[in-house]
Amino acid sequence: MNESKIIAAVDAFTRWNRPWEFYEITKAHVFLSNDDRAELAEIWKEVCRADHWMHPLLSQGAAAADQSLTARFPWLPSKTRAQFVNAASYQWR
């Protein structure tokens, strides 16, 4: 797994007018290895966990998801975590 490639792929996503495309576009980056894609899938699974998003306010769910990513994937910079959390929040709206 190459953490810097995962970070680069995630941070490259800018199509926030189509947030539902985040995960598919991110994992399709040609420079990602199969191990990178597997790690990306684990991060996506974690950020989308239902228990993060069962709070009354979306902002509370986002904070819970971000905290979980910080604990489980401490190598993710805050900007990259924010990309994941933003995309996951659209899944739960």
C-alpha positions as CSV (number, residue, x, y, z in Angstrom):
1,M,0.0,0.0,0.0
2,N,1.2,3.4,-0.9
3,E,-0.3,6.0,1.4
4,S,0.8,9.0,-0.6
5,K,-0.9,7.6,-3.8
6,I,-4.2,7.1,-1.9
7,I,-4.0,10.6,-0.5
8,A,-3.3,12.0,-4.0
9,A,-6.2,10.1,-5.5
10,V,-8.6,11.3,-2.8
11,D,-7.5,14.9,-2.8
12,A,-7.7,15.0,-6.6
13,F,-11.5,14.7,-6.5
14,T,-13.2,18.0,-7.3
15,R,-16.5,17.1,-8.8
16,W,-18.6,18.0,-5.8
17,N,-21.5,18.8,-8.1
18,R,-21.6,15.0,-8.5
19,P,-20.6,13.7,-5.0
20,W,-22.0,10.2,-5.6
21,E,-19.1,9.7,-8.0
22,F,-16.4,10.2,-5.4
23,Y,-15.6,6.6,-4.5
24,E,-15.7,5.2,-8.1
25,I,-13.7,8.0,-9.6
26,T,-11.1,7.9,-6.7
27,K,-10.6,4.1,-6.9
28,A,-10.3,4.3,-10.7
29,H,-7.0,6.2,-10.6
30,V,-4.6,4.3,-12.8
31,F,-1.6,4.8,-10.4
32,L,-3.4,3.0,-7.6
33,S,-2.3,-0.6,-7.0
34,N,-4.7,-3.4,-6.0
35,D,-3.4,-3.0,-2.4
36,D,-4.1,0.7,-2.6
37,R,-7.7,0.0,-3.8
38,A,-8.2,-2.5,-1.0
39,E,-7.1,0.1,1.6
40,L,-9.3,2.7,-0.1
41,A,-12.3,0.3,0.2
42,E,-11.5,-0.2,4.0
43,I,-11.5,3.6,4.5
44,W,-14.7,4.0,2.6
45,K,-16.4,1.2,4.5
46,E,-15.3,2.9,7.8
47,V,-16.5,6.4,6.9
48,C,-19.8,5.1,5.7
49,R,-20.6,3.0,8.8
50,A,-24.2,3.5,9.8
51,D,-23.4,4.1,13.5
52,H,-21.5,7.3,12.6
53,W,-24.5,8.7,10.8
54,M,-27.4,7.9,13.2
55,H,-27.0,11.3,15.0
56,P,-29.8,13.8,14.7
57,L,-27.6,16.3,13.0
58,L,-25.5,15.6,9.9
59,S,-22.7,17.6,11.4
60,Q,-22.6,15.2,14.4
61,G,-22.4,12.3,12.0
62,A,-19.6,13.9,10.1
63,A,-17.7,14.6,13.4
64,A,-18.1,10.9,14.4
65,A,-16.9,9.6,11.0
66,D,-13.9,12.0,11.1
67,Q,-13.0,10.9,14.6
68,S,-13.2,7.2,13.6
69,L,-11.0,7.8,10.5
70,T,-8.5,9.7,12.7
71,A,-8.3,6.7,15.1
72,R,-8.2,3.9,12.5
73,F,-6.1,5.6,9.8
74,P,-3.9,8.1,11.6
75,W,-1.8,8.7,8.4
76,L,-4.7,10.4,6.6
77,P,-4.3,14.2,6.6
78,S,-7.2,16.3,7.7
79,K,-8.0,17.5,4.1
80,T,-8.2,13.9,2.9
81,R,-10.4,12.8,5.8
82,A,-12.6,15.8,5.0
83,Q,-13.0,14.5,1.4
84,F,-14.1,11.1,2.6
85,V,-16.5,12.6,5.2
86,N,-18.0,15.0,2.7
87,A,-18.6,12.2,0.2
88,A,-20.0,9.9,2.9
89,S,-22.4,12.6,4.1
90,Y,-24.1,12.6,0.7
91,Q,-24.7,8.9,1.1
92,W,-26.6,9.6,4.4
93,R,-28.6,12.7,3.4
